[in-house]
Structure formats: structure tokens, C-alpha cells
Amino acid sequence: FLPQDLKGLNFLVTAGPTWEPWDEVRVLTSRSSGKMGYAVARAARDRGARVTLISGPTGLLPPPGVEFVRVTTALEMKEAVEQHFEQADVLVMAAAVSDYRPRERVAGKIKKGPERLTLELERNPDILEELGKKKGKRLLVGFAAEAGDVVDKARAKLEAKNLDLVVANDITQEGAGFGSDTNIVTVLFADGRQVQLPRLDKLTCAHRLIDLVAKMVRKDD
Ligand code: C5P
């Protein structure tokens, strides 16, 4: 039996990559299976939270008992997140949002032609950073997938985005990479604390993260 320690709380979770189309066939994307975010959504649901999962394109089935919103692009994800942000007590941003989108989206399919083709990219908004500026009493959890100097880079992100917690993982480490069923994470807190978790399957990892989140939410009550 799981503790129902999230009863009465609204969780907003994002997961998966975004797809940024440059014509009607091709997209620019990031390598993300969505497994970690879906695991967080399941774990929160199983502990009594009301969960909204906003997901980019993945091969995963929506977890039952969770409000599921399917999006494609970063701009769609931003809109969906903003719609649900007001009611959220905890936001867990596990999505690998594309930092750039093609400036133009060509109708139809671009034909094979010249040896070189230049794609002009435009910055996407940083969804989490914008929410960090107006988070109020909400708890904001970000993810940071990094290669090298993981903890330093993750702490910089925590500060830049005004997060309460950041979940850092080293994508070059065996058992923590893309599509893996396990993860090895370091959790960093705004007050400087740091918790290293061992290699765990993603659902167990999600429960351990939620243990930490639950403690913080209760403390604020
Ligand atoms: O891409 P970056 O490493 O900065 O991502 C860190 C956190 O910010 C993640 O939680 C990710 O979901 C979020 N993010 C976002 N919007 C972006 C880029 C990242 O919300 N455009």
C-alpha cells in the first residue's frame, strides 16, 4: 500500500520531447522517451494527487486516472501548461522542450535538391523560466539532463529559473541515458541541499522524488 500523502494536491507534469516541424514531413526534436515524466505522473496519481500530464509525442500509453493533454510543439506545450498552471500546486517539468524551432514551416514536402540546405532556427520560449517568475506558492521542479559538470550546471539552472528543486542526471552515465528504463539522479534544492539517489527503475526513482516533494509541500502548509 502506498501512502496517500498527496491527497488534495494538483500536480502538473510535462513529459516527452517536442516536435518542431520544418515542413509537413520533417521535424526537429530532442531524444526523450517520456518515460521519466510518465513515471512521475503515475507515482503522483498512486499517492492520491490529481494529475494533469502534458505530453509531447511519445510511444507511451497515457496513464489511466490522469488528465492527459497531447501536444506537438513547444509553443503548444507552453499554451497547455499555462492553461493548467493556475490550479497547480506542484509543477514537474520533465519534458525535453526544443530550445529552437525552424523559423519557417514550409507547406508540403521540401524536395531533395542542393548539396547543402540551411535551416534557420528561432528560439523557443523557456516555459519553466517564465513560470518561475510568477510561481507564487507553487513548487517548481525542473529536470537537467547534462553531460559533464552536471551538478554545477543544474544548480545554475535552479537559480536562473527560480526553481525549488532540480533533478539532475548525467546522460553519459550507464543506466541514466536516453530511453533507459533506469535513471541515476542528483536532486538539488534551492537551500543548497543535495541528495544523490542510486540507480533505480524510473517508477521507483519517481517515488523517491515525490518523497522529497511531499515533505516540502507539507512543510509549507
Ligand atoms: O533545456 P534545459 O536544460 O534548460 O531544461 C531545464 C528545464 O527547463 C527542464 O525542466 C525543461 O523541461 C525546462 N524547459 C522549458 N522550456 C524550454 C526548455 C527547457 O520549460 N524551452
Residues whose N, C-alpha, C, O or C-beta is under 5 A from the ligand:
A	BS01	C5P	M93 A94 A95 A96 V97 S98 D99 N124 P125 D126 I127 L128 V141 G142 F143 A144
